Amino acid sequence: MPRPTPLTPPNTAPATTAAPMLMASAAQMDRAAAALDAPENPTGFWRHFYAPRTVWGREFTGRQVVFALLLLYCLTPWASPPIALALGLALAQTMGNPFTTHTKNFTHQLLQFSVIGLGFGMNAHAAVQVGKEGLAFTVVSIFGTLVLGYFAGRWLGLGRHVVHLISCGTAICGGSAIAAVGPVLRAKDEEMSVALGTVFVLNAIALFAFPPIGHALRMSQQQFGLWCAIAIHDTSSVVGAAAAYGNQALEVATTVKLARALWIIPVAIGTALVFKQKGVKIKIPYFILGFVLAMLANTFVPAIRPAGPVLVSAAKIGLTVTLFFIGAGLSARVVKAVGARPYMLGLLLWVVISTASLYVILHVG
């Protein structure tokens, strides 16, 4: 006869206890994105680029050499942000990015330094005027996108965390907003991956699509810059699309987008309250302060102005390289892993905010 299982007395602690919930970190976000970029087993023609070759006593693979050549091209004056993104995308879809971890870690810092460098080519007085004009657009579009995202996400049956991350990325500033809000939500790696993948794919489309649309509609530099800042997710693609349109569009887009990025702070605080998260740390985009200081120095410190064009040129090259790195990270695995419903949510939010802001800019503004 089997022995009966002994009963645990009521005052005895359970054998196992739930582990405390740890706050998601920026490193977890990087791992979540990098995990999607891991190349699949190469087959056919592309497998030759994975085989190591010894040159001058050092081992290289073919895809490392191709990556280096494309990177060198992106440092030249012949490369533009759209071309750099296209080259990165081509690399990701064929032989893959051989330096995924390095480019993921370097992209964020390079973008921040590039944005600060652009500040040395801007005038503070003009920026204040542009900021005032874009304030109403910013407030209405951010909260409208978050509300629409909530109801659309419920209709699509997506999880609350994924919905909120995609909505924040669309409403504010793409990957930077997701990086700030994710830890507040204590989002899982896979939730971060889905949100990042959705936003980055739509960013790539916007960078190519927006300049031709602007030219077709004969938008002014002011109009196009404002539209980019509102309707494109990530700062890198905003600046890239605006730079392709013109210098004035670049100034307007950068100023309005960075003012918009400051909304990360109140939205992150609101997220902690709505999702009832306590003891979380909010990530503040300090690089915006660097951009403002650079702009003030260019406006009020005459001795710095001669160096302005050089710093701005270096910043534009940095932006071009940033977009090459972003494109190289958009592998086929990233696109497939997201799934259809998150793309549907991201696309819906993007179409609504793009068309609504375009109508207001052209007919009301």
C-alpha positions in Angstrom: 0.0 0.0 0.0 1.5 3.4 -1.0 2.4 5.7 1.8 0.2 8.8 2.0 1.7 12.1 1.1 2.3 14.1 4.3 0.3 17.3 4.7 2.1 20.6 5.1 1.2 22.3 8.4 -0.5 25.7 7.9 2.3 27.6 9.6 5.0 26.0 7.5 6.5 28.2 4.7 6.1 26.8 1.2 9.0 24.9 -0.3 9.5 27.4 -3.1 8.8 31.2 -3.2 8.2 33.4 -6.1 11.3 35.3 -7.1 11.0 39.1 -7.0 10.3 40.8 -10.3 13.4 42.4 -11.6 13.3 45.7 -13.5 14.1 45.4 -17.2 17.3 47.1 -18.1 18.8 48.7 -21.2 21.0 45.6 -21.6 18.0 43.4 -21.7 16.5 45.5 -24.4 19.7 45.2 -26.4 19.7 41.5 -26.0 16.1 41.3 -27.1 16.9 43.1 -30.3 20.2 41.4 -30.9 18.6 37.9 -30.5 16.4 38.6 -33.5 19.5 39.6 -35.6 21.4 36.3 -35.1 22.0 35.0 -38.6 20.4 31.7 -39.6 22.6 28.9 -41.0 23.9 30.1 -44.3 23.1 28.1 -47.4 24.0 28.3 -51.1 26.1 31.1 -52.4 26.1 33.1 -49.2 27.8 30.4 -47.1 31.1 31.3 -48.8 31.0 34.7 -47.0 31.0 32.9 -43.6 34.2 30.9 -44.2 37.3 32.4 -42.4 40.3 33.4 -44.5 43.7 34.2 -43.2 45.3 37.4 -44.5 48.6 38.7 -43.1 48.3 36.4 -40.1 44.7 37.4 -39.2 41.4 35.7 -39.9 38.6 37.5 -41.7 35.3 36.4 -43.2 34.0 37.6 -46.5 31.0 39.3 -44.9 33.3 41.2 -42.5 35.2 42.6 -45.5 31.9 43.6 -47.2 30.7 45.2 -44.0 33.9 47.2 -43.7 33.8 48.4 -47.4 30.1 49.5 -47.1 31.0 51.3 -43.8 33.9 53.1 -45.5 31.5 54.2 -48.3 29.0 55.6 -45.8 31.8 57.8 -44.5 32.2 59.4 -48.0 30.3 62.5 -49.3 28.6 60.3 -51.9 26.6 58.4 -49.4 23.2 59.8 -48.2 21.0 58.6 -45.3 18.6 56.7 -47.6 21.4 55.0 -49.5 23.1 54.0 -46.2 19.9 52.5 -44.9 19.4 50.6 -48.2 22.9 49.2 -48.1 22.4 48.1 -44.5 19.1 46.4 -45.4 20.8 44.7 -48.4 23.5 43.4 -46.1 21.0 42.1 -43.5 18.9 40.3 -46.0 21.8 38.5 -47.8 24.9 37.7 -45.7 23.9 39.2 -42.4 25.5 41.7 -40.1 28.8 40.2 -38.8 29.1 42.7 -35.9 25.5 42.7 -34.5 26.4 43.2 -30.9 28.9 46.0 -31.7 26.6 47.9 -34.0 23.6 47.6 -31.6 25.7 49.1 -28.7 27.3 51.8 -30.9 24.2 53.0 -32.8 22.5 54.7 -29.8 25.6 56.7 -28.8 26.4 57.6 -32.4 22.9 58.9 -33.0 23.1 61.0 -29.8 26.4 62.6 -30.7 25.2 63.3 -34.3 22.1 65.0 -33.0 24.2 67.2 -30.7 26.5 68.1 -33.6 23.5 69.2 -35.7 22.8 71.8 -32.9 25.9 73.7 -34.0 24.2 74.6 -37.2 21.0 76.0 -35.7 19.8 79.3 -34.4 18.1 79.4 -31.0 15.7 82.2 -31.9 14.4 80.3 -35.0 14.2 77.1 -33.0 12.0 78.7 -30.3 9.6 79.9 -33.0 9.5 76.5 -34.6 9.0 74.9 -31.2 6.0 77.1 -30.5 4.4 76.2 -33.8 4.8 72.5 -33.2 3.7 72.4 -29.6 0.0 72.0 -30.3 0.7 69.3 -32.9 2.9 67.5 -30.4 0.4 67.4 -27.5 -2.6 66.4 -29.6 -0.8 63.7 -31.6 0.9 62.1 -28.6 -2.2 61.6 -26.6 -4.4 60.8 -29.6 -1.9 58.1 -30.6 -1.8 56.6 -27.1 -5.6 56.5 -26.9 -6.1 55.1 -30.4 -3.4 52.5 -29.7 -5.1 51.3 -26.6 -8.4 50.6 -28.3 -6.9 49.3 -31.5 -4.6 46.9 -29.5 -7.6 45.5 -27.7 -9.4 45.0 -30.9 -6.4 43.1 -32.3 -6.1 41.0 -29.2 -2.5 42.1 -28.4 -1.0 42.2 -24.9 -1.1 45.4 -23.0 2.6 45.8 -22.8 3.2 45.3 -26.5 0.4 47.7 -27.3 1.7 50.4 -25.0 5.3 50.0 -26.3 4.3 50.3 -29.9 2.0 53.2 -29.2 4.7 55.1 -27.3 7.2 54.4 -30.0 4.8 55.8 -32.6 3.7 58.7 -30.5 7.0 60.0 -29.3 10.4 58.9 -30.7 10.5 55.3 -31.8 13.3 53.2 -30.2 14.2 55.8 -27.7 10.7 55.9 -26.2 10.6 52.1 -26.1 13.9 52.0 -24.4 12.6 54.5 -21.7 9.1 53.0 -21.2 10.1 49.3 -21.4 11.9 49.3 -18.0 9.0 51.2 -16.4 6.6 48.5 -17.7 9.1 45.7 -16.7 8.5 44.4 -20.2 9.9 41.0 -21.2 12.6 40.7 -23.8 10.2 39.3 -26.4 7.8 42.2 -25.9 10.6 44.7 -26.4 11.7 42.8 -29.5 8.3 42.9 -31.1 7.9 46.6 -30.4 11.4 47.5 -31.7 11.0 45.3 -34.8 7.7 47.0 -35.7 9.0 50.5 -35.2 12.3 49.9 -37.1 10.6 48.3 -40.1 8.1 51.2 -40.4 11.0 53.7 -39.9 12.8 52.2 -42.9 9.7 52.6 -45.1 9.2 56.2 -44.0 12.7 57.2 -44.8 12.2 56.2 -48.4 8.5 57.2 -48.8 8.3 60.6 -47.2 10.6 62.8 -49.4 8.9 61.7 -52.7 5.5 62.4 -51.1 6.7 65.8 -50.0 7.9 66.7 -53.5 4.7 65.4 -55.1 2.6 67.6 -52.8 5.0 70.5 -53.3 5.4 70.9 -49.5 7.5 73.8 -48.3 10.7 73.1 -46.2 8.8 74.2 -43.1 5.8 72.0 -43.8 7.9 68.9 -44.6 10.1 69.3 -41.6 7.1 69.6 -39.3 5.4 66.6 -40.9 8.5 64.4 -40.5 8.9 65.3 -36.8 5.3 64.3 -36.2 4.7 61.3 -38.5 8.0 59.4 -38.4 8.8 57.4 -35.4 12.6 57.4 -34.7 14.8 60.5 -34.6 17.3 58.9 -37.0 14.8 58.5 -39.8 13.2 61.9 -39.1 16.6 63.6 -39.5 17.5 61.4 -42.5 14.3 62.1 -44.4 14.4 65.8 -43.6 18.1 66.1 -44.6 17.2 64.6 -48.0 14.6 67.3 -48.4 16.6 70.4 -47.5 18.5 72.2 -44.8 15.6 74.2 -43.5 13.4 71.1 -43.3 16.3 69.5 -41.3 16.4 72.3 -38.8 12.6 72.3 -38.3 12.4 68.5 -38.1 15.2 68.2 -35.6 14.0 70.9 -33.3 10.4 69.7 -33.2 11.3 66.1 -32.8 13.7 66.7 -29.9 11.1 68.8 -28.2 8.7 66.0 -28.7 11.2 63.5 -27.3 11.0 65.4 -23.9 7.6 63.9 -23.6 9.2 60.6 -22.7 9.5 61.8 -19.1 5.8 62.6 -18.4 4.6 59.6 -20.5 7.0 57.3 -18.5 5.7 58.7 -15.2 2.1 58.2 -16.4 2.9 54.7 -17.5 4.2 53.8 -14.0 1.0 55.2 -12.5 -1.4 53.5 -15.0 0.3 50.1 -14.8 0.8 50.5 -11.0 4.6 50.0 -11.1 6.5 51.1 -8.1 10.2 51.7 -7.6 11.0 52.0 -11.3 13.8 54.2 -12.8 12.9 56.5 -15.6 15.4 57.0 -18.4 15.9 60.7 -19.2 17.2 61.6 -22.7 20.0 63.9 -21.6 21.4 64.2 -25.1 18.6 66.7 -25.8 20.3 69.0 -23.3 23.5 68.7 -25.3 21.7 69.6 -28.5 20.2 72.8 -26.8 23.6 73.8 -25.4 25.2 73.4 -28.9 22.4 75.5 -30.5 22.9 78.2 -27.8 26.6 78.2 -28.3 26.2 78.6 -32.1 23.8 81.5 -31.5 25.4 83.5 -28.7 29.2 82.6 -28.9 30.7 84.0 -32.0 34.0 82.2 -31.6 32.3 78.9 -32.0 30.5 79.7 -35.3 33.4 79.1 -37.6 33.6 75.5 -36.4 29.8 75.0 -36.9 29.9 73.8 -40.5 32.6 71.3 -39.8 30.7 69.9 -36.8 27.5 69.8 -38.7 29.2 67.9 -41.6 30.6 65.4 -39.1 27.2 65.0 -37.5 25.5 64.3 -40.9 28.2 61.6 -41.6 27.5 60.1 -38.2 23.8 60.1 -39.0 24.5 58.3 -42.3 26.5 55.6 -40.5 23.8 55.3 -37.9 21.2 54.5 -40.5 23.6 52.0 -42.1 23.9 50.2 -38.7 20.1 50.3 -38.3 19.5 48.8 -41.7 22.1 46.1 -41.0 20.1 45.1 -38.0 16.8 44.6 -39.8 17.3 41.0 -40.8 14.6 38.7 -42.2 14.4 37.1 -38.8 13.4 40.5 -37.2 10.7 41.0 -39.8 9.3 37.5 -39.4 9.5 37.3 -35.6 7.2 40.3 -35.1 4.1 38.6 -36.5 1.2 40.2 -38.4 -0.9 41.7 -35.6 1.8 44.1 -34.2 2.6 45.3 -37.7 -1.2 45.9 -38.2 -1.3 48.0 -35.0 1.9 49.9 -35.9 0.7 50.5 -39.5 -2.7 51.6 -38.4 -1.3 54.2 -35.9 1.3 55.3 -38.5 -1.3 55.8 -41.3 -3.7 57.7 -39.0 -1.1 60.1 -37.5 0.6 60.6 -40.9 -2.6 61.4 -42.9 -4.2 63.5 -40.1 -1.0 65.6 -39.5 -0.5 66.0 -43.3 -4.0 67.3 -43.7 -3.7 69.8 -40.8 -0.3 71.0 -42.1 -1.5 71.6 -45.6 -5.0 72.9 -45.0 -5.1 74.4 -41.5 -1.6 75.4 -40.5 
